Amino acid sequence: MANNRIFYACQAAAITHLQYDGTTWPTTGTVFQCEGLQSIGINTNFNLEQIFELGQLEIYENVEGIPEVEVTMEKVLDGKRLLYNCCSTAGEKVTSTTQDRADVSIAIYADSGNADGSKTELSQVEATGMYVSNISYTFPIDGNATESITFVGNAKRWTSVDDHVLNPSGTRTGVGAPHTGGVQRREDFDLSGSSIPSTVTNAGKLQSVTVSSDFSREDILELGSKTPYYRAAAFPIEVSCEFEVVATDGDKVAVSEATDNISDETIIIKSTTVSAAATTLNLGTKNKLTSISYGGGDAGGGNATITFSYINYNDLLVTGPNNSPVLS
Protein backbone atom coordinates (compact mmCIF):
# COMPACT_ATOMS: atom_id res chain seq x y z
CA MET A 1 0.00 0.00 0.00
CA ALA A 2 1.30 3.47 -0.86
CA ASN A 3 1.75 6.08 1.83
CA ASN A 4 -0.47 9.10 2.19
CA ARG A 5 2.46 11.06 3.58
CA ILE A 6 5.98 10.75 4.98
CA PHE A 7 6.71 11.99 8.49
CA TYR A 8 9.36 11.50 11.14
CA ALA A 9 8.19 8.14 12.48
CA CYS A 10 8.36 6.35 9.13
CA GLN A 11 11.88 7.42 8.13
CA ALA A 12 15.30 6.14 9.10
CA ALA A 13 18.82 6.82 7.84
CA ALA A 14 22.23 5.19 7.80
CA ILE A 15 25.73 6.20 6.70
CA THR A 16 28.28 3.85 5.12
CA HIS A 17 31.88 4.92 5.68
CA LEU A 18 34.13 4.36 2.64
CA GLN A 19 37.69 4.94 3.84
CA TYR A 20 40.28 5.98 1.26
CA ASP A 21 43.34 3.73 1.35
CA GLY A 22 45.62 6.05 -0.59
CA THR A 23 44.76 4.50 -3.95
CA THR A 24 41.05 3.71 -4.22
CA TRP A 25 37.77 4.00 -2.36
CA PRO A 26 36.14 0.67 -1.42
CA THR A 27 32.66 -0.18 -2.71
CA THR A 28 31.57 -1.49 0.70
CA GLY A 29 32.24 -0.25 4.20
CA THR A 30 30.96 -0.05 7.75
CA VAL A 31 27.29 0.93 7.99
CA PHE A 32 26.11 2.99 10.95
CA GLN A 33 22.51 3.63 11.93
CA CYS A 34 21.91 7.36 12.58
CA GLU A 35 20.40 8.02 16.02
CA GLY A 36 19.00 11.23 17.45
CA LEU A 37 18.35 12.41 13.90
CA GLN A 38 16.11 15.47 13.73
CA SER A 39 15.98 16.26 10.03
CA ILE A 40 17.30 15.12 6.68
CA GLY A 41 16.94 16.60 3.22
CA ILE A 42 18.10 15.82 -0.31
CA ASN A 43 18.53 18.40 -3.06
CA THR A 44 19.14 17.29 -6.65
CA ASN A 45 20.20 19.76 -9.32
CA PHE A 46 20.57 19.01 -13.02
CA ASN A 47 23.11 21.41 -14.48
CA LEU A 48 22.14 22.44 -17.99
CA GLU A 49 24.14 24.45 -20.50
CA GLN A 50 22.24 26.17 -23.29
CA ILE A 51 23.80 26.15 -26.76
CA PHE A 52 22.37 28.37 -29.49
CA GLU A 53 23.40 28.92 -33.11
CA LEU A 54 23.53 31.77 -35.51
CA GLY A 55 20.40 32.13 -37.63
CA GLN A 56 18.05 30.37 -35.21
CA LEU A 57 16.20 31.77 -32.21
CA GLU A 58 15.22 28.37 -30.81
CA ILE A 59 17.70 26.52 -28.64
CA TYR A 60 20.18 24.34 -30.54
CA GLU A 61 20.83 21.94 -27.67
CA ASN A 62 20.26 21.95 -23.92
CA VAL A 63 23.30 19.99 -22.76
CA GLU A 64 23.03 18.11 -19.47
CA GLY A 65 26.14 18.46 -17.37
CA ILE A 66 27.02 16.70 -14.11
CA PRO A 67 24.11 16.35 -11.68
CA GLU A 68 24.68 17.53 -8.13
CA VAL A 69 23.24 15.76 -5.10
CA GLU A 70 23.35 17.39 -1.68
CA VAL A 71 22.26 15.71 1.56
CA THR A 72 21.86 17.72 4.78
CA MET A 73 21.37 16.08 8.17
CA GLU A 74 20.98 17.34 11.72
CA LYS A 75 20.98 15.42 14.99
CA VAL A 76 20.90 16.24 18.68
CA LEU A 77 24.00 15.57 20.73
CA ASP A 78 22.76 12.73 22.90
CA GLY A 79 25.63 10.43 23.80
CA LYS A 80 25.26 8.46 20.55
CA ARG A 81 27.65 8.30 17.60
CA LEU A 82 28.15 11.60 15.78
CA LEU A 83 27.18 11.81 12.11
CA TYR A 84 30.72 12.99 11.42
CA ASN A 85 32.14 9.91 13.17
CA CYS A 86 29.94 7.73 10.95
CA CYS A 87 31.88 8.90 7.89
CA SER A 88 35.38 9.47 9.25
CA THR A 89 38.15 7.51 10.93
CA ALA A 90 38.58 7.96 14.67
CA GLY A 91 41.41 10.28 15.61
CA GLU A 92 41.80 12.03 12.26
CA LYS A 93 41.51 15.77 11.69
CA VAL A 94 39.27 17.31 9.07
CA THR A 95 42.21 17.47 6.68
CA SER A 96 42.25 13.66 6.54
CA THR A 97 38.47 13.29 6.41
CA THR A 98 38.48 15.14 3.09
CA GLN A 99 39.88 11.96 1.51
CA ASP A 100 37.00 9.69 2.61
CA ARG A 101 33.61 9.13 1.02
CA ALA A 102 30.26 7.84 2.25
CA ASP A 103 26.98 6.38 1.07
CA VAL A 104 23.94 7.98 2.72
CA SER A 105 20.79 5.85 2.77
CA ILE A 106 17.26 6.87 3.72
CA ALA A 107 14.50 4.30 4.15
CA ILE A 108 10.78 5.02 4.02
CA TYR A 109 8.28 2.85 5.87
CA ALA A 110 4.51 2.67 6.12
CA ASP A 111 2.94 5.89 7.44
CA SER A 112 0.78 4.01 9.94
CA GLY A 113 3.36 4.71 12.62
CA ASN A 114 6.69 3.29 13.73
CA ALA A 115 7.98 0.44 11.63
CA ASP A 116 8.24 -2.77 13.64
CA GLY A 117 10.13 -6.01 13.30
CA SER A 118 7.58 -7.53 10.93
CA LYS A 119 7.55 -4.67 8.41
CA THR A 120 9.98 -3.91 5.64
CA GLU A 121 10.66 -0.60 3.99
CA LEU A 122 8.55 0.64 1.09
CA SER A 123 11.51 2.22 -0.63
CA GLN A 124 15.06 3.37 -0.05
CA VAL A 125 17.15 6.11 -1.60
CA GLU A 126 20.93 5.90 -1.57
CA ALA A 127 23.15 8.88 -2.29
CA THR A 128 26.38 7.16 -3.28
CA GLY A 129 30.00 8.25 -3.29
CA MET A 130 29.30 11.35 -1.20
CA TYR A 131 31.90 13.68 0.30
CA VAL A 132 31.59 15.68 3.51
CA SER A 133 31.22 19.32 2.52
CA ASN A 134 30.35 21.10 5.75
CA ILE A 135 30.06 20.35 9.47
CA SER A 136 28.66 22.55 12.21
CA TYR A 137 28.11 22.22 15.96
CA THR A 138 25.84 24.50 17.96
CA PHE A 139 25.55 24.85 21.73
CA PRO A 140 22.70 27.30 22.43
CA ILE A 141 21.28 28.81 25.62
CA ASP A 142 17.81 27.60 24.60
CA GLY A 143 17.10 24.21 23.07
CA ASN A 144 19.38 21.27 22.37
CA ALA A 145 23.01 21.03 21.34
CA THR A 146 23.09 19.91 17.70
CA GLU A 147 25.35 18.60 14.98
CA SER A 148 24.74 19.44 11.30
CA ILE A 149 26.50 17.86 8.34
CA THR A 150 26.28 18.33 4.58
CA PHE A 151 27.32 15.76 1.98
CA VAL A 152 27.83 16.47 -1.72
CA GLY A 153 28.05 14.04 -4.61
CA ASN A 154 26.82 13.27 -8.10
CA ALA A 155 24.67 10.14 -7.85
CA LYS A 156 21.64 8.69 -6.10
CA ARG A 157 19.47 5.66 -6.70
CA TRP A 158 16.09 4.37 -5.55
CA THR A 159 15.70 0.74 -4.56
CA SER A 160 13.34 -1.54 -2.69
CA VAL A 161 16.17 -3.74 -1.41
CA ASP A 162 16.37 -3.70 2.40
CA ASP A 163 20.16 -3.72 2.65
CA HIS A 164 21.51 -0.52 4.22
CA VAL A 165 18.82 0.81 6.56
CA LEU A 166 16.97 -1.38 9.02
CA ASN A 167 13.62 -0.63 10.62
CA PRO A 168 13.85 2.43 12.84
CA SER A 169 12.16 0.76 15.84
CA GLY A 170 11.07 -2.55 17.28
CA THR A 171 13.06 -5.72 17.63
CA ARG A 172 15.36 -5.36 14.63
CA THR A 173 17.53 -2.42 15.72
CA GLY A 174 15.92 -0.64 18.64
CA VAL A 175 16.48 2.67 16.86
CA GLY A 176 13.55 4.94 17.53
CA ALA A 177 12.92 3.58 21.02
CA PRO A 178 12.45 6.40 23.56
CA HIS A 179 15.78 7.72 24.73
CA THR A 180 16.21 7.42 28.50
CA GLY A 181 18.22 10.61 28.85
CA GLY A 182 21.33 12.29 27.57
CA VAL A 183 20.11 14.89 25.06
CA GLN A 184 22.51 17.71 25.86
CA ARG A 185 21.37 21.22 26.71
CA ARG A 186 22.89 24.33 28.28
CA GLU A 187 23.19 22.78 31.75
CA ASP A 188 25.27 19.92 30.36
CA PHE A 189 27.92 22.09 28.69
CA ASP A 190 31.35 21.44 30.24
CA LEU A 191 32.50 25.01 30.81
CA SER A 192 35.38 24.11 33.12
CA GLY A 193 36.57 21.31 30.84
CA SER A 194 36.60 23.54 27.77
CA SER A 195 39.41 25.89 26.80
CA ILE A 196 37.81 29.23 25.94
CA PRO A 197 39.83 32.44 25.43
CA SER A 198 39.83 34.71 28.47
CA THR A 199 38.80 37.57 26.19
CA VAL A 200 35.43 35.81 25.92
CA THR A 201 34.96 34.67 29.51
CA ASN A 202 35.97 38.06 30.93
CA ALA A 203 33.41 39.89 28.79
CA GLY A 204 30.23 38.32 30.20
CA LYS A 205 28.12 35.20 30.59
CA LEU A 206 28.39 32.68 27.77
CA GLN A 207 25.18 32.30 25.76
CA SER A 208 26.11 30.18 22.75
CA VAL A 209 29.00 28.53 20.95
CA THR A 210 29.08 27.61 17.25
CA VAL A 211 31.90 25.72 15.54
CA SER A 212 31.84 25.13 11.79
CA SER A 213 34.05 24.16 8.89
CA ASP A 214 33.39 24.34 5.16
CA PHE A 215 35.42 22.13 2.81
CA SER A 216 34.38 24.00 -0.39
CA ARG A 217 34.51 20.98 -2.69
CA GLU A 218 35.61 21.40 -6.31
CA ASP A 219 35.17 18.90 -9.16
CA ILE A 220 38.34 17.60 -10.81
CA LEU A 221 37.56 16.24 -14.27
CA GLU A 222 39.40 14.30 -16.96
CA LEU A 223 38.97 13.79 -20.69
CA GLY A 224 37.07 10.64 -21.59
CA SER A 225 34.85 10.67 -18.52
CA LYS A 226 31.78 12.69 -17.61
CA THR A 227 32.06 11.89 -13.91
CA PRO A 228 34.52 13.80 -11.71
CA TYR A 229 37.26 11.46 -10.59
CA TYR A 230 37.62 13.48 -7.37
CA ARG A 231 35.92 16.32 -5.52
CA ALA A 232 38.83 18.07 -3.88
CA ALA A 233 38.59 20.17 -0.76
CA ALA A 234 39.78 23.74 -1.21
CA PHE A 235 42.81 24.04 1.06
CA PRO A 236 43.35 25.71 3.38
CA ILE A 237 40.17 24.57 5.18
CA GLU A 238 38.69 27.36 7.24
CA VAL A 239 37.53 26.51 10.77
CA SER A 240 35.46 29.15 12.54
CA CYS A 241 34.22 29.48 16.11
CA GLU A 242 31.78 32.05 17.46
CA PHE A 243 31.07 32.84 21.10
CA GLU A 244 28.14 34.99 22.16
CA VAL A 245 28.00 36.46 25.68
CA VAL A 246 25.64 38.69 27.60
CA ALA A 247 27.81 41.76 28.09
CA THR A 248 28.57 42.73 31.68
CA ASP A 249 31.43 45.20 31.26
CA GLY A 250 32.30 45.62 27.56
CA ASP A 251 34.66 43.55 25.43
CA LYS A 252 37.81 45.05 27.00
CA VAL A 253 39.78 44.64 23.76
CA ALA A 254 41.99 47.61 23.01
CA VAL A 255 42.97 48.23 19.39
CA SER A 256 46.06 50.06 18.22
CA GLU A 257 46.81 50.99 14.63
CA ALA A 258 50.57 50.95 15.21
CA THR A 259 51.08 47.50 16.77
CA ASP A 260 49.71 43.97 16.63
CA ASN A 261 46.59 43.55 18.74
CA ILE A 262 45.80 39.83 18.94
CA SER A 263 47.61 36.56 19.58
CA ASP A 264 47.04 32.84 19.03
CA GLU A 265 44.50 31.18 21.32
CA THR A 266 43.76 27.57 22.27
CA ILE A 267 40.12 26.53 21.85
CA ILE A 268 38.63 23.22 22.99
CA ILE A 269 34.86 22.77 23.34
CA LYS A 270 33.26 19.93 25.36
CA SER A 271 29.52 19.33 25.23
CA THR A 272 29.08 17.58 28.58
CA THR A 273 30.92 16.59 31.75
CA VAL A 274 30.00 12.93 31.13
CA SER A 275 33.12 11.73 29.35
CA ALA A 276 31.53 8.74 27.61
CA ALA A 277 28.82 10.97 26.10
CA ALA A 278 30.92 14.05 25.38
CA THR A 279 31.49 15.63 22.00
CA THR A 280 34.90 17.30 22.01
CA LEU A 281 35.95 19.84 19.39
CA ASN A 282 39.67 20.56 19.50
CA LEU A 283 40.50 23.60 17.36
CA GLY A 284 44.18 23.58 18.26
CA THR A 285 46.39 26.43 19.45
CA LYS A 286 46.42 28.85 16.51
CA ASN A 287 42.99 30.45 16.66
CA LYS A 288 42.88 34.20 16.18
CA LEU A 289 40.15 36.70 16.88
CA THR A 290 38.78 38.10 13.61
CA SER A 291 35.92 40.30 14.79
CA ILE A 292 33.96 41.57 17.78
CA SER A 293 30.33 42.56 17.40
CA TYR A 294 28.54 44.52 20.13
CA GLY A 295 24.80 45.10 19.98
CA GLY A 296 21.51 45.07 21.81
CA GLY A 297 20.84 46.82 25.10
CA ASP A 298 18.41 49.19 23.39
CA ALA A 299 15.47 51.08 24.84
CA GLY A 300 13.21 48.09 24.18
CA GLY A 301 14.70 46.43 27.24
CA GLY A 302 16.94 43.77 25.70
CA ASN A 303 20.38 42.82 26.95
CA ALA A 304 23.58 43.94 25.30
CA THR A 305 25.45 41.04 23.72
CA ILE A 306 28.95 40.59 22.33
CA THR A 307 29.90 38.08 19.65
CA PHE A 308 33.55 37.04 19.34
CA SER A 309 34.55 35.33 16.09
CA TYR A 310 37.70 33.22 15.88
CA ILE A 311 39.28 31.45 12.93
CA ASN A 312 41.99 28.92 12.19
CA TYR A 313 42.93 26.84 9.17
CA ASN A 314 43.19 23.05 8.82
CA ASP A 315 42.96 22.36 12.55
CA LEU A 316 39.81 20.65 13.86
CA LEU A 317 39.63 17.28 15.57
CA VAL A 318 36.11 16.03 16.32
CA THR A 319 35.72 13.20 18.80
CA GLY A 320 32.55 11.81 20.27
CA PRO A 321 30.66 8.71 21.39
CA ASN A 322 30.96 5.62 19.20
CA ASN A 323 28.09 3.50 20.50
CA SER A 324 25.45 3.65 17.77
CA PRO A 325 24.40 0.37 16.11
CA VAL A 326 26.77 -1.00 13.50
CA LEU A 327 24.69 -2.64 10.78
CA SER A 328 27.44 -4.41 8.91
Secondary structure, 3 states (H helix, E strand, C coil): CCCCCCCHHHEEEEEEEECCCCCCCCCCCEEEECCCEEEEEEEEECCEEEEEECCEEEEEEEEECCCEEEEEEEEECCCCCCHHHHCCCCCCCHHHHCCCEEEEEEEECCCCCCCCCCCCCCEEEEEEEEEEEEEEEEECCCCCCEEEEEEEECEEEEECCCCCCCCCCCCCCCCCCCCCCCCCCHHHCCCCCCECCHHHHCCEEEEEEEEEEECCCEEEEECCEEEEEEEECCCCCEEEEEEEEEECCCCCCCCCCCCCCCCCECCEEECCCCHHHCCEEECCCCEEEEEEEEEECCCCCCCEEEEEEEEEECCCEEECCCCCCECC
